[in-house]
Protein backbone atom coordinates (compact mmCIF):
# COMPACT_ATOMS: atom_id res chain seq x y z
CA UNK A 1 0.00 0.00 0.00
CA UNK A 2 2.84 2.37 0.83
CA UNK A 3 4.56 1.65 -2.49
CA UNK A 4 1.31 2.29 -4.34
CA UNK A 5 0.88 5.63 -2.60
CA UNK A 6 4.43 6.58 -3.51
CA UNK A 7 3.87 5.67 -7.15
CA UNK A 8 0.67 7.68 -7.23
CA UNK A 9 2.50 10.60 -5.63
CA UNK A 10 5.28 10.42 -8.20
CA UNK A 11 2.77 10.23 -11.04
CA UNK A 12 0.91 13.23 -9.64
CA UNK A 13 4.17 15.19 -9.32
CA UNK A 14 5.18 14.25 -12.88
CA UNK A 15 1.78 15.29 -14.23
CA UNK A 16 2.03 18.61 -12.37
CA UNK A 17 5.51 19.24 -13.76
CA UNK A 18 4.33 18.43 -17.29
CA UNK A 19 1.42 20.80 -16.94
CA UNK A 20 3.73 23.47 -15.54
CA UNK A 21 6.05 23.12 -18.54
CA UNK A 22 3.07 23.11 -20.93
CA UNK A 23 1.63 26.27 -19.36
CA UNK A 24 4.92 28.19 -19.33
CA UNK A 25 6.19 27.08 -22.72
CA UNK A 26 4.37 29.84 -24.70
CA UNK A 27 5.92 32.48 -22.42
CA UNK A 28 9.36 30.91 -22.76
CA UNK A 29 8.94 30.77 -26.54
CA UNK A 30 7.95 34.45 -26.63
CA UNK A 31 11.05 35.29 -24.61
CA UNK A 32 13.24 33.30 -27.01
CA UNK A 33 11.67 35.03 -30.02
CA UNK A 34 12.15 38.47 -28.48
CA UNK A 35 15.88 37.80 -27.94
CA UNK A 36 16.54 36.51 -31.47
CA UNK A 37 18.26 38.73 -34.02
CA UNK A 38 16.40 39.24 -37.29
CA UNK A 39 18.85 37.13 -39.34
CA UNK A 40 18.37 34.11 -37.05
CA UNK A 41 14.62 34.39 -36.62
CA UNK A 42 13.72 31.52 -38.96
CA UNK A 43 17.01 29.65 -39.21
CA UNK A 44 17.34 28.39 -35.62
CA UNK A 45 15.19 27.28 -32.69
CA UNK A 46 17.21 27.33 -29.48
CA UNK A 47 20.74 27.97 -30.75
CA UNK A 48 21.16 31.68 -31.47
CA UNK A 49 23.04 34.79 -30.39
CA UNK A 50 20.73 36.59 -27.91
CA UNK A 51 20.35 40.32 -28.31
CA UNK A 52 18.24 43.11 -26.84
CA UNK A 53 17.91 44.89 -30.18
CA UNK A 54 14.25 43.89 -30.41
CA UNK A 55 13.44 45.69 -27.16
CA UNK A 56 15.50 48.72 -28.20
CA UNK A 57 13.61 48.87 -31.49
CA UNK A 58 10.21 48.55 -29.84
CA UNK A 59 10.91 51.16 -27.15
CA UNK A 60 12.83 53.46 -29.49
CA UNK A 61 10.12 53.81 -32.17
CA UNK A 62 12.76 53.21 -34.85
CA UNK A 63 10.25 51.22 -36.94
CA UNK A 64 7.92 54.21 -37.17
CA UNK A 65 5.50 52.56 -34.74
CA UNK A 66 4.98 54.67 -31.57
CA UNK A 67 4.73 51.72 -29.19
CA UNK A 68 5.67 53.82 -26.16
CA UNK A 69 2.68 56.08 -26.86
CA UNK A 70 0.45 53.03 -27.20
CA UNK A 71 1.82 51.85 -23.84
CA UNK A 72 0.99 55.19 -22.19
CA UNK A 73 -2.45 55.13 -23.82
CA UNK A 74 -3.14 51.73 -22.27
CA UNK A 75 -2.11 53.01 -18.84
CA UNK A 76 -4.32 56.09 -19.14
CA UNK A 77 -7.47 54.36 -20.37
CA UNK A 78 -7.12 51.29 -18.10
CA UNK A 79 -6.48 53.31 -14.93
CA UNK A 80 -9.17 55.80 -15.92
CA UNK A 81 -11.70 53.03 -16.51
CA UNK A 82 -10.91 51.35 -13.18
CA UNK A 83 -11.07 54.59 -11.19
CA UNK A 84 -14.37 55.64 -12.78
CA UNK A 85 -15.80 52.15 -12.21
CA UNK A 86 -14.77 52.27 -8.54
CA UNK A 87 -16.41 55.67 -8.04
CA UNK A 88 -19.67 54.41 -9.53
CA UNK A 89 -19.45 50.71 -8.68
CA UNK A 90 -18.64 50.78 -4.95
CA UNK A 91 -21.78 52.71 -3.92
CA UNK A 92 -23.82 50.60 -6.34
CA UNK A 93 -22.44 47.37 -4.87
CA UNK A 94 -23.08 48.58 -1.32
CA UNK A 95 -26.65 49.59 -2.13
CA UNK A 96 -27.40 46.28 -3.87
CA UNK A 97 -26.04 44.35 -0.87
CA UNK A 98 -28.00 46.32 1.74
CA UNK A 99 -31.32 47.11 0.06
CA UNK A 100 -33.50 44.66 -1.84
CA UNK A 101 -36.56 45.75 -3.78
CA UNK A 102 -38.81 44.28 -6.43
CA UNK A 103 -36.75 43.77 -9.57
CA UNK A 104 -33.38 44.33 -7.88
CA UNK A 105 -32.08 40.91 -8.92
CA UNK A 106 -33.24 41.50 -12.48
CA UNK A 107 -31.44 44.83 -12.46
CA UNK A 108 -28.22 43.20 -11.25
CA UNK A 109 -28.53 40.46 -13.85
CA UNK A 110 -28.98 43.09 -16.56
CA UNK A 111 -25.80 44.78 -15.38
CA UNK A 112 -23.97 41.45 -15.42
CA UNK A 113 -25.20 40.76 -18.94
CA UNK A 114 -23.08 43.68 -20.14
CA UNK A 115 -20.04 41.73 -18.97
CA UNK A 116 -20.68 38.38 -20.62
CA UNK A 117 -22.40 39.66 -23.78
CA UNK A 118 -20.13 39.39 -26.86
CA UNK A 119 -18.44 42.71 -27.56
CA UNK A 120 -19.05 42.30 -31.29
CA UNK A 121 -22.81 42.62 -30.73
CA UNK A 122 -22.46 46.26 -29.66
CA UNK A 123 -19.36 47.38 -31.53
CA UNK A 124 -21.11 48.57 -34.72
CA UNK A 125 -23.68 50.84 -33.01
CA UNK A 126 -20.93 52.08 -30.70
CA UNK A 127 -18.75 52.92 -33.70
CA UNK A 128 -21.59 54.93 -35.28
CA UNK A 129 -22.30 56.76 -32.02
CA UNK A 130 -18.65 57.53 -31.42
CA UNK A 131 -18.29 58.96 -34.92
CA UNK A 132 -21.35 61.17 -34.39
CA UNK A 133 -20.32 62.34 -30.89
CA UNK A 134 -16.63 62.90 -31.66
CA UNK A 135 -15.48 60.23 -29.22
CA UNK A 136 -13.72 58.08 -31.80
CA UNK A 137 -9.99 57.65 -31.07
CA UNK A 138 -10.12 59.63 -27.81
CA UNK A 139 -9.21 58.85 -24.20
CA UNK A 140 -12.69 59.78 -23.02
CA UNK A 141 -14.27 57.42 -25.54
CA UNK A 142 -12.06 54.49 -24.54
CA UNK A 143 -12.50 55.06 -20.80
CA UNK A 144 -16.24 55.29 -21.28
CA UNK A 145 -16.57 52.11 -23.35
CA UNK A 146 -14.33 50.09 -21.02
CA UNK A 147 -17.00 50.57 -18.35
CA UNK A 148 -18.80 47.73 -20.12
CA UNK A 149 -15.85 45.55 -19.08
CA UNK A 150 -14.92 46.84 -15.62
CA UNK A 151 -18.11 48.16 -14.01
CA UNK A 152 -20.17 44.91 -13.92
CA UNK A 153 -17.13 43.05 -12.60
CA UNK A 154 -16.59 45.53 -9.76
CA UNK A 155 -20.26 45.74 -8.79
CA UNK A 156 -20.84 42.00 -8.68
CA UNK A 157 -17.65 41.10 -6.82
CA UNK A 158 -17.85 43.96 -4.32
CA UNK A 159 -21.49 43.16 -3.70
CA UNK A 160 -20.43 39.88 -2.09
CA UNK A 161 -17.83 41.66 0.07
CA UNK A 162 -20.37 44.16 1.40
CA UNK A 163 -22.91 41.36 1.94
CA UNK A 164 -20.36 39.55 4.14
CA UNK A 165 -20.15 42.53 6.49
CA UNK A 166 -22.52 42.30 9.42
CA UNK A 167 -25.10 45.13 9.26
CA UNK A 168 -24.79 45.64 13.02
CA UNK A 169 -21.54 47.56 12.46
CA UNK A 170 -23.31 50.19 10.37
CA UNK A 171 -26.33 50.22 12.67
CA UNK A 172 -24.03 50.97 15.61
CA UNK A 173 -22.49 53.83 13.63
CA UNK A 174 -25.96 55.20 12.84
CA UNK A 175 -26.84 55.09 16.55
CA UNK A 176 -23.68 57.07 17.26
CA UNK A 177 -24.93 59.84 15.03
CA UNK A 178 -23.34 58.88 11.71
CA UNK A 179 -25.31 59.47 8.56
CA UNK A 180 -25.74 56.61 6.08
CA UNK A 181 -23.09 58.25 3.86
CA UNK A 182 -20.63 58.50 6.77
CA UNK A 183 -21.32 54.89 7.76
CA UNK A 184 -20.46 53.84 4.22
CA UNK A 185 -17.22 55.81 3.96
CA UNK A 186 -15.96 55.44 7.55
CA UNK A 187 -17.19 51.96 8.50
CA UNK A 188 -18.04 49.74 5.54
CA UNK A 189 -15.48 50.94 3.00
CA UNK A 190 -12.36 50.57 5.21
CA UNK A 191 -13.36 46.99 6.05
CA UNK A 192 -13.41 45.91 2.41
CA UNK A 193 -10.08 47.48 1.38
CA UNK A 194 -8.54 44.05 0.55
CA UNK A 195 -11.50 43.34 -1.68
CA UNK A 196 -11.13 46.71 -3.41
CA UNK A 197 -7.46 45.95 -4.09
CA UNK A 198 -8.28 42.52 -5.52
CA UNK A 199 -11.15 43.68 -7.73
CA UNK A 200 -9.17 46.71 -8.92
CA UNK A 201 -6.39 44.43 -10.13
CA UNK A 202 -8.85 42.13 -11.92
CA UNK A 203 -10.63 45.08 -13.52
CA UNK A 204 -7.32 46.61 -14.60
CA UNK A 205 -6.24 43.34 -16.22
CA UNK A 206 -9.53 43.00 -18.12
CA UNK A 207 -9.33 46.62 -19.29
CA UNK A 208 -5.64 46.33 -20.22
CA UNK A 209 -6.17 43.12 -22.21
CA UNK A 210 -9.24 44.28 -24.10
CA UNK A 211 -8.72 44.01 -27.84
CA UNK A 212 -11.99 44.49 -29.70
CA UNK A 213 -12.89 47.97 -28.46
CA UNK A 214 -9.51 49.63 -29.18
CA UNK A 215 -9.30 47.79 -32.51
CA UNK A 216 -12.55 49.32 -33.79
CA UNK A 217 -12.91 52.53 -31.78
CA UNK A 218 -9.35 53.89 -32.14
CA UNK A 219 -6.99 54.50 -35.03
CA UNK A 220 -3.83 56.12 -33.69
CA UNK A 221 -4.14 58.72 -30.94
CA UNK A 222 -5.80 56.48 -28.31
CA UNK A 223 -4.65 53.09 -29.61
CA UNK A 224 -3.53 50.63 -26.94
CA UNK A 225 -0.75 48.04 -26.73
CA UNK A 226 -3.04 45.10 -27.50
CA UNK A 227 -3.62 46.51 -30.98
CA UNK A 228 -0.32 48.37 -31.34
CA UNK A 229 1.75 45.22 -30.82
CA UNK A 230 0.23 43.76 -33.98
CA UNK A 231 1.62 46.65 -36.01
CA UNK A 232 4.97 44.84 -36.14
CA UNK A 233 3.35 42.00 -38.07
CA UNK A 234 2.56 44.26 -41.03
CA UNK A 235 4.70 44.81 -44.10
CA UNK A 236 6.35 42.40 -46.50
CA UNK A 237 8.02 40.38 -43.73
CA UNK A 238 6.39 40.07 -40.29
CA UNK A 239 8.75 40.93 -37.46
CA UNK A 240 7.90 38.23 -34.96
CA UNK A 241 10.77 39.13 -32.65
CA UNK A 242 9.51 42.70 -32.31
CA UNK A 243 5.95 41.49 -31.74
CA UNK A 244 7.18 39.14 -29.01
CA UNK A 245 9.19 41.92 -27.38
CA UNK A 246 6.19 44.26 -27.48
CA UNK A 247 3.95 41.58 -25.97
CA UNK A 248 6.38 40.91 -23.11
CA UNK A 249 6.76 44.63 -22.38
CA UNK A 250 2.97 44.96 -22.22
CA UNK A 251 2.85 42.32 -19.47
CA UNK A 252 4.90 44.47 -17.09
CA UNK A 253 2.21 46.84 -15.67
CA UNK A 254 -0.29 44.16 -14.54
CA UNK A 255 2.58 42.12 -13.11
CA UNK A 256 4.01 45.06 -11.17
CA UNK A 257 0.56 46.01 -9.91
CA UNK A 258 -0.03 42.46 -8.67
CA UNK A 259 3.32 42.49 -6.85
CA UNK A 260 2.61 45.85 -5.24
CA UNK A 261 -0.77 44.86 -3.82
CA UNK A 262 -0.12 41.17 -3.20
CA UNK A 263 -0.44 41.75 0.57
CA UNK A 264 -4.07 42.75 0.04
CA UNK A 265 -4.67 40.43 -2.90
CA UNK A 266 -4.61 37.15 -0.97
CA UNK A 267 -6.87 38.53 1.76
CA UNK A 268 -9.18 40.11 -0.79
CA UNK A 269 -9.64 36.98 -2.90
CA UNK A 270 -10.49 34.90 0.16
CA UNK A 271 -12.55 37.46 2.11
CA UNK A 272 -15.62 37.43 -0.12
CA UNK A 273 -15.78 33.65 -0.20
CA UNK A 274 -16.33 33.22 3.56
CA UNK A 275 -19.54 34.27 5.22
CA UNK A 276 -19.37 36.09 8.55
Secondary structure, 3 states (H helix, E strand, C coil): CHHHHHHHHHHHHHHHHHHHHHHHHHHHHHHHHHHCCHHHCCCCCCCCCCCCHHHHHHHHCCCCCCHHHHHHHHHHHHHHHHHHHHHHHHHHHHHHHHCCCCCHHHHHHHHHHHHHCCCHHHHHHHHHHHHHHCCCCCHHHHHHHCHHHHHHHHHHHHHHHHHHCCHHHHHHHHHCCCCHHHHHHHHHHHHCHHHHHHHHHHHHHHHHHCCHHHHHHCCCCCCCHHHHHHHHHCCCCCCHHHHHHHHHHHCHHHHHHHHHCHHHHHHHHHHCCCCC
